[in-house]
C-alpha cells in the first residue's frame, strides 16, 4: 500500500468490500433518479466520499483505481496539497466579487501563467471562463470579431461542447446533439486524418486528408469567408484519434496563408496530459488561439482562451466575460495546480504512464484480435475494439470490458464516434503499482470476454 506524498492521507490501494455499486450507493442512486433530471447520466453509480492520488473511495468503503480523472480534470489528483491550500486560503478571504466589477490579482496571475505556458513567444492575452464549451464559444466570438467573417470550420470526430454553438461544432449526434436542434449556422465539417480508418492506409492519411479538407473549404465555403478553424490536436470524445503526422501543421499553414484564425481546442489534451504542456507542441504547431479547461484547476470549474494579443484584443470592451468567469477560488486552485505540475514534473510522469500502458496494451493487441488499434500520447491512451478479423466497430466489446473493469474496482471510460473505444485518463500522480494492477484487471477482462 502506497501513501501519496504531499497529498491526502488516503491509502493508495484497490479495496472492494461490497459489490459495485454497493448498497449505500444504490440507495443514493434511487435518490438521484427521483431528484435529478434523467438526461444527466452516470457512467458508474458509485457515490464518492473521498478521492486522491489514483483512487476514489465510495460511501460503501470501496476504493477504486481511477483511470478516468473525472474526464482528464484531476491530473494533479483530486485533492492536491497546493490546490487545497491555495483554494482554502482564498475561500477565507472572499468567494466572489465578479472580475468585471471589482477585479482581483488571482485572475491576472492565471492569465500571466497561461500567456507564458502556451506555445509561441508572441505577445498574448487571456480571458477566463467557466467551462470548455464556454471557452470554445468565446474563441469563435473573438475570431469573428477579429476577421469580420462568419464561417467556422471543424472536423469529423470532433467534440467541442454542449451549448448550442458547440453542439453545432461537435460531430457526434448521440447523445450530444440528438433532438436538440436547430443549431447555429455557418459551421462546416471537414475530414480528419484518422490513420486507422483511412481507406488508402495510414501512410497516405496526412497528405490526402489535408488536401481533401483544403479543397472542400476552398470550393464549399471560400477561405475568405472563414473566421476560424477549430480542431482538437487529439480528438478526445471521438476516440483519442491522433491525426496523422503532418496534418495539423498543413491545416495551420493553410489558415495562416488565408487570414483564418487557427484555434487549438486543448480542453482535454492540455496541462501535461500528453507529456507536454499542450499537445500541439508535439509537431511544433503554434495556434492563434488555444482553449483550455479540464486540467487547469485541479477540479474546480475554470476555462480560458489564450492567444495572439491583436486577435484577443479585437473584441470590444464588455464583449467578453461572465458573472462567474475567473472565479477567485478557481483561480487560486489553478495556480496551485500549475505549481504542482511544475514541481512534480508531470510531463515526465505522463510519458512514464504512456510507456507502461502502451507496453501492456500492445502486448494485449498481439494476444486478443478484438483490439484493432492502440493509440494516444502520455496519459491519454485508448484502444479501439473491432469485430475480429475486420475493422468493423465493436461497441458491445467496449461496453462489456468497461462493465467488467467497473465490477473489479477500476474506473474506465468509453468513447469514440462508434462507441467502440476504451479510453484511459489516469491521474498523472497515480502510483505505478496501481497503474499496473488496473492493467492486470483489464487483461483479465479480455480473457473473459
C-alpha positions as CSV (number, residue, x, y, z in Angstrom):
1,X,0.0,0.0,0.0
2,X,1.4,3.4,-1.0
3,X,0.6,6.7,0.7
4,X,0.6,9.7,-1.7
5,X,3.4,12.1,-0.9
6,X,2.2,15.6,-0.1
7,X,-1.4,14.7,-0.7
8,X,-4.3,13.3,1.3
9,X,-3.9,10.6,3.8
10,X,-5.9,8.2,1.6
11,X,-4.4,4.7,1.1
12,X,-3.4,4.2,-2.5
13,X,-4.9,0.7,-2.8
14,X,-7.8,-1.0,-4.6
15,X,-10.2,-2.3,-1.9
16,X,-13.6,-4.0,-2.5
17,X,-15.8,-4.6,0.5
18,X,-19.1,-4.8,-1.4
19,X,-20.3,-5.5,-4.9
20,X,-20.1,-2.5,-7.3
21,X,-22.2,-0.5,-6.8
22,X,-22.7,-1.2,-3.1
23,X,-25.9,-0.9,-1.1
24,X,-25.4,2.7,0.1
25,X,-24.5,3.7,-3.5
26,X,-27.7,2.0,-4.7
27,X,-29.8,3.9,-2.2
28,X,-28.2,7.2,-3.4
29,X,-28.8,6.2,-7.0
30,X,-32.5,5.8,-6.2
31,X,-32.5,9.3,-4.7
32,X,-30.7,10.6,-7.8
33,X,-33.3,9.0,-10.0
34,X,-36.1,10.8,-8.1
35,X,-34.4,14.2,-7.9
36,X,-32.1,14.7,-10.9
37,X,-33.1,15.1,-14.5
38,X,-32.9,11.8,-16.4
39,X,-30.7,13.5,-19.1
40,X,-27.9,13.7,-16.6
41,X,-26.3,10.2,-17.0
42,X,-23.8,8.4,-14.8
43,X,-21.1,6.0,-16.1
44,X,-20.5,4.2,-12.8
45,X,-23.0,4.9,-10.0
46,X,-20.6,4.7,-7.0
47,X,-21.1,7.7,-4.8
48,X,-17.7,9.1,-3.8
49,X,-16.8,10.4,-0.3
50,X,-13.0,10.8,-0.8
51,X,-10.6,10.8,-3.6
52,X,-6.9,11.4,-4.2
53,X,-3.8,10.2,-5.9
54,X,-5.0,7.3,-8.1
55,X,-8.1,6.2,-6.2
56,X,-11.7,7.2,-5.4
57,X,-13.4,5.9,-2.3
58,X,-17.2,5.4,-2.2
59,X,-19.9,5.5,0.5
60,X,-19.7,1.8,1.0
61,X,-15.9,1.8,1.8
62,X,-14.8,0.6,-1.6
63,X,-11.6,2.1,-3.0
64,X,-11.4,2.0,-6.8
65,X,-8.5,2.6,-9.2
66,X,-9.1,5.8,-11.1
67,X,-8.4,5.5,-14.9
68,X,-10.7,8.5,-15.7
69,X,-9.6,11.6,-13.7
70,X,-13.1,13.0,-14.0
71,X,-12.6,13.1,-17.8
72,X,-9.0,14.4,-17.7
73,X,-9.7,17.0,-15.0
74,X,-7.9,15.8,-11.9
75,X,-4.5,15.4,-13.5
76,X,-2.8,16.6,-10.3
77,X,-5.0,14.3,-8.2
78,X,-8.4,15.0,-6.6
79,X,-7.1,16.9,-3.7
80,X,-3.6,18.0,-4.4
81,X,-1.9,19.8,-1.5
82,X,-1.1,23.1,-3.3
83,X,-4.6,23.2,-4.8
84,X,-6.4,22.7,-1.5
85,X,-4.1,25.1,0.4
86,X,-4.5,28.0,-2.1
87,X,-8.2,27.5,-2.6
88,X,-8.9,27.3,1.2
89,X,-6.9,30.5,1.8
90,X,-8.9,32.2,-1.0
91,X,-12.2,30.9,0.5
92,X,-11.4,32.6,3.8
93,X,-10.7,36.0,2.0
94,X,-13.7,36.1,-0.4
95,X,-15.5,33.8,-2.8
96,X,-16.7,36.3,-5.4
97,X,-16.7,39.9,-6.5
98,X,-17.1,39.5,-10.3
99,X,-13.9,40.4,-12.1
100,X,-15.8,42.7,-14.4
101,X,-17.0,44.8,-11.4
102,X,-14.1,44.8,-8.9
103,X,-11.1,42.8,-10.1
104,X,-8.5,40.7,-8.1
105,X,-5.0,39.6,-8.6
106,X,-5.7,35.9,-9.0
107,X,-7.3,36.3,-12.3
108,X,-4.4,38.3,-13.6
109,X,-1.9,35.8,-12.2
110,X,-3.6,32.9,-14.0
111,X,-3.7,34.9,-17.3
112,X,0.1,35.6,-16.9
113,X,0.8,31.9,-16.4
114,X,-1.3,30.9,-19.5
115,X,0.4,33.5,-21.6
116,X,3.8,32.1,-20.5
117,X,3.0,28.4,-20.8
118,X,1.1,28.3,-24.1
119,X,3.0,27.8,-27.4
120,X,4.7,30.7,-29.1
121,X,6.8,33.7,-28.0
122,X,4.5,36.3,-29.4
123,X,2.6,38.8,-27.2
124,X,-0.5,37.2,-25.8
125,X,-3.7,37.9,-23.8
126,X,-6.0,35.6,-21.9
127,X,-9.7,35.7,-20.9
128,X,-11.1,33.3,-18.3
129,X,-14.5,31.5,-18.3
130,X,-16.3,28.6,-16.6
131,X,-16.3,25.6,-18.9
132,X,-14.7,24.2,-22.0
133,X,-17.7,24.8,-24.1
134,X,-17.8,28.4,-23.0
135,X,-14.1,28.8,-23.9
136,X,-14.7,27.4,-27.4
137,X,-17.7,29.6,-28.0
138,X,-15.7,32.7,-26.9
139,X,-12.9,31.7,-29.2
140,X,-15.3,31.8,-32.1
141,X,-16.6,35.2,-31.0
142,X,-13.1,36.6,-30.8
143,X,-12.2,35.1,-34.2
144,X,-15.3,36.6,-35.8
145,X,-14.6,40.0,-34.2
146,X,-11.0,40.0,-35.5
147,X,-11.6,38.7,-39.0
148,X,-15.1,40.2,-39.6
149,X,-16.0,36.8,-41.1
150,X,-18.7,34.3,-40.0
151,X,-17.9,30.7,-41.1
152,X,-16.3,28.2,-38.8
153,X,-14.6,25.0,-39.9
154,X,-14.4,21.9,-37.7
155,X,-13.6,18.2,-38.3
156,X,-15.1,14.8,-38.3
157,X,-15.0,13.0,-34.9
158,X,-14.6,16.3,-33.0
159,X,-16.2,17.2,-29.7
160,X,-16.4,20.8,-28.6
161,X,-19.2,21.1,-26.0
162,X,-22.9,21.1,-25.3
163,X,-24.0,24.7,-25.8
164,X,-26.0,25.5,-29.0
165,X,-22.9,26.7,-30.9
166,X,-20.6,24.0,-29.6
167,X,-23.2,21.3,-30.3
168,X,-23.1,22.5,-33.9
169,X,-19.3,22.2,-33.8
170,X,-19.4,18.7,-32.3
171,X,-19.6,15.8,-34.8
172,X,-21.3,13.1,-32.8
173,X,-25.1,13.1,-32.8
174,X,-25.9,10.7,-29.9
175,X,-26.0,11.6,-27.1
176,X,-24.8,15.2,-27.6
177,X,-27.0,16.6,-30.4
178,X,-29.9,14.3,-30.9
179,X,-33.2,16.2,-30.6
180,X,-31.7,19.5,-29.5
181,X,-31.6,21.4,-32.8
182,X,-31.8,23.6,-34.7
183,X,-28.1,24.5,-34.3
184,X,-26.1,27.6,-35.0
185,X,-25.4,28.2,-38.7
186,X,-22.2,28.8,-40.7
187,X,-20.4,25.6,-39.4
188,X,-18.7,23.4,-41.9
189,X,-17.2,19.9,-41.2
190,X,-14.1,18.5,-42.9
191,X,-12.4,15.1,-42.9
192,X,-10.0,14.3,-40.1
193,X,-6.8,12.4,-40.8
194,X,-7.8,9.2,-38.9
195,X,-4.9,6.8,-39.6
196,X,-6.5,3.6,-38.5
197,X,-9.6,4.1,-40.7
198,X,-8.1,6.0,-43.7
199,X,-9.2,4.0,-46.7
200,X,-5.8,4.2,-48.6
201,X,-3.8,3.4,-45.5
202,X,-2.1,5.4,-42.7
203,X,1.0,6.3,-44.9
204,X,-1.2,8.4,-47.2
205,X,-3.5,9.8,-44.5
206,X,-2.0,13.2,-43.6
207,X,-1.4,14.4,-47.2
208,X,-4.7,13.1,-48.5
209,X,-6.9,14.3,-45.6
210,X,-5.3,17.8,-45.6
211,X,-5.8,18.0,-49.4
212,X,-9.4,17.0,-49.1
213,X,-10.1,19.4,-46.3
214,X,-8.5,22.3,-48.0
215,X,-10.2,21.5,-51.3
216,X,-13.6,21.4,-49.6
217,X,-13.0,24.6,-47.7
218,X,-12.0,26.3,-50.9
219,X,-14.9,25.0,-53.0
220,X,-17.7,24.9,-50.5
221,X,-17.0,27.8,-48.1
222,X,-14.4,30.1,-49.5
223,X,-11.3,30.8,-47.4
224,X,-12.2,34.5,-47.4
225,X,-15.4,33.7,-45.5
226,X,-13.8,31.6,-42.8
227,X,-13.3,33.2,-39.4
228,X,-11.8,30.2,-37.6
229,X,-10.6,26.6,-38.0
230,X,-11.2,24.8,-34.7
231,X,-9.6,21.4,-34.1
232,X,-8.5,19.2,-31.2
233,X,-4.8,18.2,-31.6
234,X,-6.0,14.8,-30.4
235,X,-9.7,14.1,-30.9
236,X,-11.0,13.3,-27.4
237,X,-14.6,12.1,-27.3
238,X,-14.1,11.0,-30.9
239,X,-11.8,8.2,-29.6
240,X,-8.4,9.7,-28.9
241,X,-7.6,9.9,-32.5
242,X,-4.1,11.3,-33.2
243,X,-4.3,13.0,-36.6
244,X,-1.6,11.6,-38.9
245,X,1.6,13.5,-38.5
246,X,1.8,16.4,-40.9
247,X,-1.9,17.0,-41.0
248,X,-2.1,19.6,-38.2
249,X,0.8,21.7,-39.5
250,X,-0.6,21.7,-43.0
251,X,-4.1,22.9,-41.8
252,X,-2.4,25.6,-39.6
253,X,-0.3,26.7,-42.6
254,X,-3.5,27.0,-44.8
255,X,-5.2,29.0,-42.0
256,X,-2.2,31.4,-41.8
257,X,-2.0,31.8,-45.5
258,X,-5.7,32.8,-45.7
259,X,-6.1,35.0,-42.7
260,X,-8.1,32.4,-40.8
261,X,-7.7,32.1,-37.0
262,X,-6.4,28.7,-36.1
263,X,-7.9,27.5,-32.8
264,X,-6.4,24.6,-30.9
265,X,-9.1,23.0,-28.6
266,X,-6.8,21.7,-25.9
267,X,-9.5,21.3,-23.3
268,X,-8.9,17.6,-22.8
269,X,-5.2,17.5,-24.0
270,X,-3.8,20.4,-22.2
271,X,-1.7,20.7,-19.0
272,X,0.7,17.9,-19.2
273,X,-1.9,15.3,-20.2
274,X,0.0,14.2,-23.3
275,X,3.5,14.5,-21.9
276,X,3.9,18.1,-23.0
277,X,2.2,21.2,-21.6
278,X,0.0,21.2,-24.8
279,X,-0.5,18.5,-27.4
280,X,0.0,20.9,-30.4
281,X,3.7,21.3,-29.3
282,X,4.3,17.7,-30.5
283,X,4.5,18.9,-34.1
284,X,5.6,22.5,-33.3
285,X,2.2,23.9,-34.1
286,X,1.6,27.4,-32.7
287,X,-2.1,28.2,-32.7
288,X,-3.5,31.7,-32.9
289,X,-5.9,30.9,-30.1
290,X,-5.9,28.0,-27.6
291,X,-8.8,26.9,-25.5
292,X,-8.2,25.2,-22.1
293,X,-10.3,23.9,-19.2
294,X,-10.5,20.5,-17.5
295,X,-6.9,20.0,-16.1
296,X,-6.4,23.7,-15.5
297,X,-7.6,24.0,-11.9
298,X,-7.4,20.6,-10.1
299,X,-11.1,20.0,-10.3
300,X,-12.6,23.5,-9.9
301,X,-14.5,25.0,-12.8
302,X,-12.3,27.2,-14.8
303,X,-11.6,27.7,-18.6
304,X,-9.6,30.1,-20.7
305,X,-9.0,31.4,-24.2
306,X,-5.3,32.5,-24.7
307,X,-3.9,33.8,-27.9
308,X,-2.2,36.5,-30.0
309,X,-2.7,39.9,-28.4
310,X,-4.0,41.5,-31.6
311,X,-6.7,38.8,-32.0
312,X,-7.7,38.7,-28.3
313,X,-8.0,42.4,-28.2
314,X,-10.3,42.6,-31.2
315,X,-13.5,42.2,-29.1
316,X,-14.9,45.4,-27.8
317,X,-14.7,46.3,-24.1
318,X,-17.5,44.4,-22.3
319,X,-17.9,41.9,-25.2
320,X,-16.2,39.1,-23.2
321,X,-16.8,37.9,-19.7
322,X,-19.5,36.4,-17.5
323,X,-20.6,36.7,-13.9
324,X,-18.5,33.7,-12.6
325,X,-15.7,33.7,-15.2
326,X,-12.3,33.5,-13.5
327,X,-13.9,32.9,-10.1
328,X,-11.2,33.8,-7.4
329,X,-11.3,30.3,-5.7
330,X,-10.9,28.6,-9.1
331,X,-8.1,30.9,-10.0
332,X,-6.3,30.1,-6.7
333,X,-6.8,26.4,-7.4
334,X,-5.3,26.8,-10.9
335,X,-2.2,28.5,-9.5
336,X,-1.9,25.5,-7.1
337,X,-2.3,23.0,-10.0
338,X,0.3,24.7,-12.2
339,X,2.7,24.8,-9.2
340,X,2.1,21.1,-8.7
341,X,2.7,20.3,-12.4
342,X,6.0,22.1,-12.3
343,X,7.2,20.8,-9.0
344,X,6.4,17.1,-9.8
345,X,7.3,17.3,-13.5
346,X,4.0,15.9,-14.5
347,X,5.1,15.9,-18.2
348,X,7.7,13.3,-17.3
349,X,5.1,11.3,-15.3
350,X,2.7,11.4,-18.3
351,X,5.4,10.0,-20.5
352,X,6.1,7.2,-18.0
353,X,2.4,6.3,-17.9
354,X,2.4,6.1,-21.7
355,X,5.5,3.8,-21.5
356,X,3.8,1.4,-19.0
357,X,0.3,1.5,-20.6
358,X,1.3,1.2,-24.2
359,X,3.7,-1.7,-23.5
360,X,1.0,-3.7,-21.9
361,X,-1.8,-2.7,-24.3
362,X,0.3,-3.5,-27.4
363,X,1.1,-6.9,-25.8
364,X,-2.7,-7.4,-25.4
365,X,-3.2,-6.5,-29.0
366,X,-0.9,-9.3,-30.0
367,X,-3.0,-11.6,-27.8
368,X,-6.5,-10.5,-28.5
369,X,-7.7,-9.9,-32.1
370,X,-10.6,-7.8,-30.8
371,X,-8.1,-4.9,-30.3
372,X,-7.8,-3.1,-33.6
373,X,-5.7,-0.2,-32.6
374,X,-3.7,1.1,-29.7
375,X,-3.0,4.9,-29.7
376,X,-2.6,8.1,-27.8
377,X,0.2,10.0,-26.0
378,X,1.1,10.5,-22.4
379,X,-1.7,9.6,-20.0
380,X,-4.2,9.9,-22.8
381,X,-4.3,6.3,-24.2
382,X,-7.0,4.4,-26.0
383,X,-7.8,1.0,-27.6
384,X,-10.2,0.7,-30.5
385,X,-12.2,-2.5,-30.4
386,X,-13.4,-4.3,-33.6
387,X,-15.0,-7.5,-34.8
388,X,-12.1,-10.0,-35.0
389,X,-10.7,-10.2,-38.5
390,X,-12.2,-6.9,-39.6
391,X,-12.2,-3.2,-38.8
392,X,-16.0,-3.2,-38.1
393,X,-16.6,-1.3,-34.8
394,X,-17.4,-3.4,-31.8
395,X,-19.2,-1.2,-29.2
396,X,-20.5,-4.3,-27.4
397,X,-17.0,-5.4,-26.5
398,X,-16.2,-1.9,-25.2
399,X,-19.3,-1.9,-23.1
400,X,-18.6,-5.4,-21.8
401,X,-15.0,-4.6,-20.9
402,X,-15.9,-1.4,-19.1
403,X,-18.6,-3.3,-17.1
404,X,-16.1,-6.0,-16.1
405,X,-13.5,-3.4,-15.0
406,X,-16.1,-1.5,-13.0
407,X,-17.1,-4.7,-11.2
408,X,-13.5,-5.2,-10.2
409,X,-13.0,-1.7,-9.0
410,X,-11.4,0.1,-11.9
411,X,-13.0,3.3,-13.3
412,X,-12.6,3.3,-17.1
413,X,-14.5,5.3,-19.8
414,X,-15.7,4.5,-23.2
415,X,-15.5,6.9,-26.2
416,X,-15.4,7.0,-30.0
417,X,-17.8,8.0,-32.8
418,X,-18.8,4.4,-33.0
419,X,-18.8,3.8,-29.2
420,X,-16.1,1.2,-29.6
421,X,-13.1,2.8,-27.8
422,X,-11.9,2.3,-24.3
423,X,-10.0,5.4,-23.1
424,X,-7.6,5.7,-20.2
425,X,-7.0,9.0,-18.4
426,X,-5.3,8.2,-15.1
427,X,-4.3,11.0,-12.8
428,X,-0.7,11.9,-13.6
429,X,0.2,11.3,-9.9
430,X,-1.1,7.7,-9.9
431,X,1.3,5.3,-8.2
432,X,2.8,2.9,-10.8
433,X,1.7,-0.2,-8.9
434,X,-1.9,0.9,-9.1
435,X,-1.5,1.5,-12.8
436,X,-0.1,-2.0,-13.3
437,X,-2.9,-3.5,-11.1
438,X,-5.5,-1.8,-13.2
439,X,-3.9,-3.1,-16.4
440,X,-3.9,-6.6,-14.8
441,X,-7.6,-6.4,-14.3
442,X,-8.1,-5.1,-17.8
443,X,-6.2,-8.1,-19.2
444,X,-8.3,-10.5,-17.1
445,X,-11.4,-8.8,-18.5
446,X,-10.2,-9.5,-22.1
447,X,-9.5,-13.1,-21.1
448,X,-13.1,-13.5,-20.0
449,X,-14.7,-11.6,-22.9
